[in-house]
Amino acid sequence: MVLAASILAATATLSGCGGDDSNDSGLGASDSPVVADGDGDPMLACPGSDSTFSTADANSADCADPSPALKEGKSWVTIVGTPAGVTADETSFEISVAERDCTDAASPTLHPPFIIKTDDSVTLYMTMDTPAASSAPETPAPAGDTRYCVGNPVVYGTVDLGEALGQRAVFDGSTWPPTKIDDAPVG
């Protein structure tokens, strides 16, 4: 993957949450970054809006790109580099992430990933502290990808699952529905 030359690089450990306890209560867990309804399903929000709606209303909502609504003080981080080449017996993998908001910060304040594990998928909910308002101009990401700002650093880190990946595909939970970022390992 080729990234724009103006992107800075930093290294972080993205493990912590996401071990054996992260998916016991799903998105309704107290440590989940996502606002969930009474059934534990994510509430959705449109970009630039403070209003939320249920996943059941997603098809009728006037919103092109909904994402799960986040708890106050959190912002989404976009996964820009996928865990390519991971084998089924590995318990961790490398990814790279970038802030969505254009900020003046040299490095984002990342939260450990919140991970939902099922029999056939691993979904990563990657967030950071909401940045202070920035005077930095908003420059779109390469190829029109508006999910992160070109001037922001890309952070490389390791996601620790606490168990073997097995034959599960990996998804980015910052979109609705979650976006597949890597197919299940072969063999």
Secondary structure by P-SEA (a helix, b strand, c coil): ccccccbbbbbbbcccccccccccccccccccccccccccbbbbbccccccccccccccccccccccccccccbbbbbbccccccccccccbbbbbbbbccccccccccccccbbbbcccbbbbbccccccccccccccccccccccccccbbbbbbbbbcccccccbbbbbccccccccccccccc
